[in-house]
Amino acid sequence: MTLWLGSQTGGAFDPRGPGGVLGAFLFSNLCQPVLGDYGAWILVFPYGFCLLGALADDPKATLASWISEWRDALGAWNAERRAAAKKVALERQKKIAELAELRRVQQQVKGAAVAVSPALVSAPKVEPKPAPVETPAETVALVDAKDVKITPELNPVQNIEPKPEPKPERELKPLDRGGKVVVVKPAPIEKAKGPTVRRSGNYEFPSIKLLNAPTANAGLPAEDFKKRAEDLIQTLTQFKVSVVPVDPENGIDVGIQQGPSITRYEIKPAPGVRVEKIANLSNNIAMNLEAESVRILAPVPGKGTVGIEIPNRHRKDVLLREILESAAWANSTMEIPVVLGVDSVTNKPVIQDLAKMPHCLIAGATGQGKSVCINSFIVSMLYRCTPEDLRFIMVDPKVVELQIYSKLPHLLIPVETDPKRVPSALKWLIAEMQRRYKIFAKVGVKNILGFNTKIKNESGKPKQEELSLSPDEQSAAKEAAEHVVDDGIVIPTERLPYIVCIIDEMADLMMAAAQDVETSVA
């Protein structure tokens, strides 16, 4: 006890004192001079534990109960401290709210006296400068959804260049209602000037009359486009997206490019509007305009506008005959041209070279036109390539999709319908590809086009073995021939045709023979 209360009160014979004469003697005359205060503390702890073990029945339980009481007391003290701090914070917030309410009431009362600091009274009076007023030239005019002026032709930048040849003007359909509204129909597909090739050698190309001729489709009235443009501007305004006129010089608010299946509405965001904000509103625009889906180009490549492509309510049918009779098809110099369709905005034919696509995967949901695309590919190749230029290997697990081509002279083998025999056909195709690579290596070309060009240039010329040789050259050639190892590769003297393998329902074929088919295709 002397360690807690001090040695000066240790010898007092008081019931409330720290100890008696023995305690004072042990601490003041024995422990403190020899061990010091810290040493006495160290000695007390073992002594206390020994005393606890001698007096208590269960020292461990007693010590645990003391620790539990100390922990509970500490927890109660912390809880009281937190409650007091919370109470002080609530009172402070209440006072702040009362002061704010009092200030608001004082400001509303007319003639309320406001105490002014003497330092503020002595300060010189500074009159605020009026804010600069924007001139009309600096003010940006926004587009109003009630009076939208639209046009599909956007030419905001005019370069001084030689005038090109005059083109026929497109048909313009003015709107009966007030406002400058002009709807421009898409340009028709330009037809070829001369007739197409009907025969090549012994092969006669199919007649173009076998395909359906295009019919005139009545377009939408101009009022539909103006109504959609107004709804589009109103939808953007609801989401706090401001739009400025696309061509303010001509009074055009929204630019329009009408296509056969979709129409692109071009808008120009106001300064400070992020294009990402417009791109995130595609679902809202589709719902407000009652459209199937909306595609947003933010921004349109090469322009300072945002394009919103909305499907037309009445779509125009694009027929294969239109493209096969077009100038783009007649003037194409591709090895294996195939028709993909027309551009949904510009209405221009889209033709690609299949020779530059070693693998072409046509994917889509049921009813989206995968088989129609395959048929358009096949018909395109039949109208351009002869059996000497192109051969087919067709795989049709559905049996009924490609059977109409079973009598084509282009087929290397009949149309295969058994999935179990398809791996054998693919393995033969790989072996043929490896053989052609060896032929190209011997001839010194890279592809079929280079080989066929070389065969064409060398046609009619005498072969190397047919040239007259001197006796020395003959002996040298004979000696060199003895050391040449024959690899069995014979260089053909005629053109090599392209081989196109068409597989319908690739997923079903992968389920039947996944390992063989995947290895062959890869």
C-alpha positions in Angstrom: 0.0 0.0 0.0 2.9 2.3 0.6 3.7 2.1 -3.1 0.4 3.7 -3.9 0.0 6.2 -1.1 3.6 7.1 -0.4 6.0 6.5 2.5 5.2 9.6 4.4 1.7 8.3 5.4 2.8 4.8 5.7 3.5 4.9 9.5 0.3 6.6 10.6 -1.8 4.3 12.9 -5.0 5.1 11.0 -7.5 2.5 9.8 -7.6 4.4 6.5 -3.8 4.4 6.2 -1.7 2.3 3.8 -0.2 0.1 6.4 1.5 -0.3 9.8 5.0 -0.2 11.3 6.0 -3.4 9.6 4.9 -2.2 6.2 6.7 1.1 6.6 9.9 -0.7 7.7 9.8 -3.2 4.8 9.4 -0.4 2.2 11.3 2.6 3.6 14.2 0.9 5.3 14.6 -2.4 3.3 13.1 -2.4 -0.2 13.4 1.2 -1.4 17.1 1.8 -0.4 18.2 -1.5 -1.9 15.9 -2.0 -4.9 14.5 1.5 -5.5 10.9 2.3 -6.6 11.0 0.2 -9.7 12.6 -2.8 -8.0 10.0 -2.6 -5.2 7.2 -2.7 -7.9 8.8 -5.7 -9.5 9.0 -7.5 -6.1 5.4 -6.6 -5.2 3.9 -8.5 -8.2 5.3 -12.0 -7.4 4.5 -11.3 -3.7 0.9 -10.4 -4.6 0.4 -13.4 -6.7 1.8 -15.7 -4.0 -0.5 -14.0 -1.4 -3.4 -14.5 -3.8 -2.6 -18.1 -4.3 -2.4 -18.7 -0.5 -5.6 -16.9 0.5 -7.9 -17.6 -2.5 -9.5 -21.0 -3.0 -9.3 -20.7 -6.9 -6.6 -18.1 -7.8 -7.3 -18.3 -11.5 -11.0 -17.8 -11.2 -10.5 -14.9 -8.8 -8.0 -13.2 -11.2 -10.4 -13.8 -14.1 -13.2 -12.2 -12.2 -11.1 -9.1 -11.4 -10.1 -8.8 -15.0 -13.7 -9.1 -16.1 -14.8 -6.4 -13.7 -12.0 -4.1 -14.9 -13.0 -4.7 -18.5 -16.7 -4.0 -17.8 -15.8 -0.9 -15.9 -13.7 0.3 -18.8 -16.4 -0.4 -21.3 -19.0 1.4 -19.3 -16.7 4.4 -19.0 -16.2 4.5 -22.8 -19.9 4.2 -23.4 -20.6 7.1 -21.1 -17.9 9.1 -22.8 -19.4 8.5 -26.3 -22.9 9.2 -25.1 -21.8 12.5 -23.7 -19.9 13.4 -26.9 -23.0 12.6 -29.0 -25.2 14.7 -26.7 -22.8 17.7 -27.1 -22.8 17.3 -30.9 -26.6 17.2 -31.1 -26.9 20.3 -28.9 -24.3 22.0 -31.2 -26.3 21.1 -34.3 -29.5 22.3 -32.7 -27.9 25.7 -31.9 -26.6 26.0 -35.4 -30.1 25.3 -36.9 -31.7 27.8 -34.5 -29.2 30.5 -35.5 -29.7 29.8 -39.2 -33.5 30.0 -38.8 -33.1 33.2 -36.8 -31.0 34.7 -39.5 -33.5 33.7 -42.2 -36.4 35.3 -40.2 -34.4 38.5 -39.7 -33.7 38.7 -43.5 -37.4 38.3 -44.3 -38.5 41.0 -41.8 -38.4 44.4 -43.4 -36.3 47.0 -41.7 -34.4 44.6 -39.5 -31.5 46.2 -37.9 -28.2 44.5 -38.7 -25.2 45.2 -36.4 -22.2 46.3 -38.4 -18.6 45.8 -37.2 -16.7 49.1 -36.7 -13.9 47.7 -38.9 -16.3 47.3 -41.8 -17.6 50.9 -41.3 -14.2 52.4 -41.5 -13.3 50.3 -44.6 -13.6 52.2 -47.9 -16.7 51.5 -49.9 -16.1 49.4 -53.0 -18.8 49.5 -55.7 -19.2 46.1 -57.5 -18.5 46.3 -61.2 -21.4 45.2 -63.5 -21.0 41.8 -65.1 -20.1 42.0 -68.8 -23.0 41.4 -71.1 -22.4 39.0 -73.9 -22.8 40.4 -77.4 -25.2 38.8 -79.8 -22.2 37.4 -81.7 -21.0 35.5 -78.5 -24.4 34.0 -77.7 -25.0 30.4 -78.8 -28.5 29.8 -80.1 -30.0 26.5 -78.9 -32.3 24.3 -80.9 -36.0 24.3 -79.9 -38.0 21.1 -80.4 -41.1 23.1 -81.6 -39.5 24.4 -84.7 -36.8 22.0 -86.0 -35.3 22.6 -89.5 -33.8 19.5 -91.0 -31.9 18.5 -94.1 -29.9 15.4 -95.0 -27.1 17.2 -96.9 -24.5 18.7 -94.7 -21.8 20.8 -96.3 -20.7 23.3 -93.6 -17.1 23.6 -95.0 -16.6 24.8 -98.6 -13.2 24.5 -100.2 -12.3 26.4 -103.3 -11.6 23.6 -105.8 -12.3 23.1 -109.5 -16.0 22.4 -110.0 -16.7 18.7 -110.8 -18.9 17.6 -113.5 -22.6 18.4 -112.7 -24.5 15.6 -111.3 -28.3 15.1 -111.6 -30.1 16.9 -108.8 -31.9 14.7 -106.3 -35.6 14.9 -105.8 -36.6 17.4 -103.1 -39.9 17.2 -101.3 -40.9 20.3 -99.4 -43.0 20.2 -96.3 -46.5 21.7 -96.6 -46.3 23.1 -93.0 -44.3 26.2 -92.2 -40.6 26.0 -91.5 -37.6 25.3 -93.7 -37.7 21.5 -94.1 -36.2 19.6 -97.0 -36.1 15.8 -97.2 -33.6 14.3 -99.7 -34.2 10.7 -100.8 -31.1 8.4 -101.1 -29.4 8.4 -104.4 -30.3 5.4 -106.6 -27.7 2.7 -107.3 -25.7 3.7 -110.4 -26.1 1.1 -113.1 -23.4 -0.2 -115.4 -23.1 1.5 -118.7 -22.3 -1.6 -120.8 -23.7 -5.1 -120.8 -22.2 -7.7 -118.5 -20.2 -10.6 -119.7 -22.4 -13.5 -120.7 -19.8 -16.2 -121.7 -16.3 -17.1 -120.8 -14.9 -19.9 -122.9 -17.3 -22.9 -122.8 -19.0 -21.6 -119.7 -22.1 -19.5 -120.0 -22.9 -17.3 -117.0 -26.5 -17.4 -115.6 -28.9 -14.8 -117.0 -29.6 -11.8 -114.9 -33.3 -12.2 -115.7 -33.3 -15.2 -113.3 -33.2 -12.8 -110.4 -36.2 -10.7 -109.3 -36.2 -7.1 -110.7 -36.4 -4.3 -108.2 -39.7 -2.4 -107.8 -40.3 1.2 -106.8 -40.9 1.6 -103.1 -42.9 4.6 -101.8 -40.9 6.4 -99.3 -42.0 8.0 -96.1 -43.6 11.5 -96.2 -41.5 14.4 -95.1 -43.7 14.9 -92.1 -42.5 11.7 -90.5 -38.9 12.8 -90.5 -39.7 16.2 -89.1 -41.8 14.6 -86.3 -39.0 12.3 -85.4 -36.5 15.1 -85.4 -38.8 17.1 -83.0 -39.2 14.1 -80.8 -35.4 13.5 -80.8 -34.7 17.1 -79.7 -37.4 17.0 -77.1 -36.0 13.7 -75.7 -32.5 15.2 -75.4 -33.9 18.4 -73.8 -35.6 16.2 -71.1 -32.2 14.9 -70.1 -30.7 18.4 -70.1 -28.7 17.9 -73.4 -28.6 21.2 -75.3 -28.2 21.1 -79.1 -27.2 23.9 -81.4 -28.0 24.2 -85.2 -25.9 22.0 -87.4 -25.7 24.6 -90.2 -26.7 28.0 -88.7 -25.9 29.8 -92.0 -28.7 27.9 -93.8 -31.0 27.6 -90.8 -30.6 23.9 -90.5 -31.1 22.4 -87.0 -30.8 18.7 -87.6 -29.1 17.0 -90.5 -30.7 13.9 -92.1 -29.3 11.2 -94.3 -32.1 8.8 -95.4 -31.1 5.2 -96.2 -33.1 2.2 -97.3 -33.4 0.7 -93.9 -32.3 3.4 -91.4 -32.1 7.2 -91.3 -29.3 9.0 -89.6 -30.2 12.2 -87.7 -27.1 14.3 -87.1 -27.1 16.8 -84.2 -24.5 19.2 -82.9 -24.1 19.3 -79.1 -23.9 22.7 -77.4 -20.5 23.8 -76.0 -19.7 21.9 -72.8 -22.0 18.9 -73.5 -20.1 15.6 -73.4 -20.7 13.2 -76.3 -20.6 10.3 -73.8 -23.7 11.7 -72.2 -25.6 11.4 -75.5 -24.2 7.9 -76.2 -25.6 6.7 -72.9 -29.2 7.8 -73.9 -29.7 5.2 -76.6 -32.3 3.2 -74.7 -34.2 6.3 -73.7 -34.2 7.6 -77.3 -35.4 4.3 -78.6 -38.3 4.2 -76.1 -39.4 7.8 -76.7 -39.3 7.4 -80.5 -40.9 3.9 -80.4 -38.0 2.4 -82.4 -36.7 -1.1 -82.3 -33.2 0.0 -81.5 -31.0 3.0 -81.9 -27.3 3.2 -82.8 -25.4 6.3 -81.8 -22.1 7.4 -83.5 -20.4 9.8 -81.1 -19.0 11.5 -83.0 -19.6 10.9 -86.8 -16.1 10.2 -88.3 -14.8 13.3 -90.0 -17.6 15.6 -88.7 -18.2 17.6 -85.6 -21.7 16.1 -85.1 -23.3 13.1 -83.3 -25.2 10.7 -85.5 -28.3 8.9 -84.3 -29.3 6.0 -86.6 -33.0 5.1 -86.2 -34.7 2.3 -88.2 -37.3 3.4 -90.8 -40.9 2.4 -90.2 -41.1 1.1 -93.8 -37.8 -0.4 -95.0 -36.9 -0.8 -98.6 -36.1 -4.2 -100.0 -32.5 -4.5 -101.4 -32.4 -7.1 -104.2 -29.3 -8.8 -105.5 -30.1 -7.9 -109.1 -29.7 -4.2 -108.3 -26.1 -4.7 -107.2 -25.2 -7.2 -109.9 -26.3 -4.6 -112.5 -24.5 -1.7 -110.8 -21.4 0.0 -112.0 -19.6 -0.9 -108.8 -20.0 -4.6 -109.6 -19.1 -4.2 -113.2 -15.9 -2.2 -112.4 -14.7 -4.3 -109.6 -11.3 -6.0 -110.2 -11.5 -8.4 -107.2 -10.5 -12.1 -107.6 -13.7 -13.4 -105.8 -16.2 -10.6 -105.4 -19.1 -11.2 -103.1 -22.1 -9.0 -102.5 -22.8 -8.0 -98.9 -25.7 -5.5 -99.6 -25.8 -1.8 -99.6 -24.7 0.8 -97.1 -27.6 1.5 -94.7 -27.0 5.3 -94.9 -25.4 6.1 -98.2 -27.2 3.4 -100.3 -23.9 2.4 -102.0 -23.2 -1.2 -102.9 -20.9 -3.1 -100.5 -18.7 -5.6 -102.3 -15.8 -7.5 -100.7 -13.1 -9.8 -102.0 -13.5 -13.3 -100.6 -9.9 -14.1 -101.6 -8.7 -11.8 -98.9 -10.7 -13.6 -96.2 -9.2 -17.0 -95.6 -11.9 -17.6 -92.9 -15.3 -15.9 -92.9 -17.7 -16.7 -90.0 -21.3 -15.7 -90.5 -23.0 -15.5 -87.1 -26.4 -14.4 -85.9 -29.6 -15.4 -84.1 -32.2 -17.6 -85.7 -34.0 -15.8 -88.5 -31.4 -13.1 -88.9 -30.4 -14.1 -92.4 -27.3 -16.3 -92.1 -28.5 -18.7 -94.9 -29.6 -15.8 -97.1 -26.1 -14.3 -96.8 -24.5 -17.6 -97.8 -26.8 -17.9 -100.8 -25.9 -14.3 -101.9 -22.2 -15.2 -101.6 -22.7 -18.3 -103.8 -24.8 -16.5 -106.4 -22.3 -13.6 -106.6 -19.5 -16.1 -107.3 -21.5 -17.9 -110.0 -22.1 -14.6 -111.8 -18.3 -13.8 -111.9 -16.2 -17.0 -111.7 -16.1 -20.0 -114.2 -15.3 -23.6 -113.1 -11.7 -22.9 -114.2 -11.5 -20.1 -111.8 -13.4 -21.4 -108.8 -14.4 -24.8 -107.3 -16.8 -25.5 -104.4 -16.9 -27.9 -101.5 -20.3 -27.6 -99.8 -21.3 -29.2 -96.5 -25.0 -29.1 -95.7 -26.0 -30.9 -92.4 -29.6 -29.7 -92.8 -29.8 -31.5 -96.2 -32.3 -29.0 -97.7 -30.3 -25.8 -97.7 -27.6 -26.3 -100.3 -29.1 -29.1 -102.4 -30.2 -26.6 -105.1 -26.5 -26.3 -106.1 -26.0 -30.0 -106.5 -25.8 -29.8 -110.3 -23.2 -27.0 -110.5 -20.1 -27.7 -112.6 -18.1 -25.9 -109.9 -18.5 -28.7 -107.4 -15.4 -30.8 -106.6 -17.5 -33.4 -104.8 -21.3 -33.7 -104.4 -22.9 -31.7 -101.6 -22.0 -33.5 -98.4 -24.8 -34.0 -95.9 -23.3 -36.7 -93.6 -21.3 -35.0 -90.8 -19.2 -38.1 -90.3 -17.7 -37.8 -93.8 -16.9 -34.1 -93.5 -13.5 -34.6 -91.6 -12.2 -36.7 -94.6 -13.1 -33.9 -97.0 -11.4 -31.3 -94.9 -8.3 -33.5 -94.6 -8.1 -33.8 -98.4 -8.5 -30.0 -98.6 -5.6 -29.5 -96.2 -3.4 -31.9 -98.2 -4.3 -30.0 -101.4 -3.3 -26.7 -99.7 0.1 -28.2 -98.7 0.7 -29.4 -102.2 0.0 -26.0 -103.7 2.4 -24.4 -101.2 5.1 -26.6 -102.5 4.2 -25.8 -106.1 4.4 -22.1 -105.3 7.8 -22.5 -103.7 9.1 -24.3 -106.8 7.7 -21.7 -109.2 8.7 -18.7 -107.0 5.3 -17.1 -106.3 3.3 -16.4 -103.2 -0.3 -17.1 -104.0 -2.7 -18.4 -106.6 -2.9 -15.0 -108.4 0.8 -14.9 -108.9 0.9 -18.5 -110.2 -1.9 -18.0 -112.6 -0.4 -14.8 -113.9 2.9 -16.5 -114.5 1.2 -19.4 -116.3 -0.6 -16.8 -118.5 2.6 -14.9 -119.3 4.5 -18.1 -120.2 1.8 -19.6 -122.3 3.0 -20.1 -125.9 6.7 -19.9 -125.0 8.9 -23.0 -125.4 9.7 -24.9 -122.2 13.2 -25.1 -120.7 13.7 -28.7 -121.8 12.6 -27.9 -125.4 15.3 -25.4 -125.9 18.4 -26.5 -127.9 21.4 -27.1 -125.7 25.1 -27.4 -126.5 26.9 -30.7 -125.7 28.5 -29.0 -122.6 25.2 -27.8 -121.3 23.6 -31.2 -121.9 26.3 -33.0 -119.9 26.0 -30.4 -117.1 22.2 -30.7 -117.0 22.5 -34.5 -116.9 25.0 -34.4 -114.0 22.8 -32.0 -112.1 19.7 -34.2 -112.6 21.5 -37.2 -111.0 21.7 -35.3 -107.6 18.1 -34.0 -107.6 15.8 -35.8 -105.3 12.3 -36.2 -106.8 9.7 -35.1 -104.3 6.8 -36.1 -106.5 5.5 -32.5 -107.0 4.6 -31.9 -110.6 4.1 -28.2 -111.6 0.8 -27.9 -113.5 0.7 -26.2 -116.8 -2.8 -24.8 -116.4 -4.5 -22.3 -114.1 -5.1 -23.4 -110.5 -8.7 -22.7 -109.4 -9.6 -21.2 -106.1 -11.3 -23.7 -103.7 -14.1 -22.3 -101.5 -15.4 -24.6 -98.7 -18.9 -23.6 -97.6 -20.1 -25.2 -94.3 -23.7 -24.5 -93.2 -24.6 -25.0 -89.5 -21.0 -25.1 -88.3 -22.2 -25.5 -84.7 -24.0 -28.8 -85.5 -20.9 -30.1 -87.2 -18.7 -29.2 -84.2 -21.1 -31.3 -82.0 -20.6 -34.3 -84.3 -16.9 -34.3 -84.8 -15.5 -31.4 -82.8 -11.8 -32.4 -82.6 -11.3 -33.2 -86.3 -13.3 -30.3 -87.6 -11.7 -27.7 -85.3 -8.2 -29.0 -86.1 -8.8 -28.8 -89.9 -10.4 -25.4 -89.8 -7.7 -23.9 -87.6 
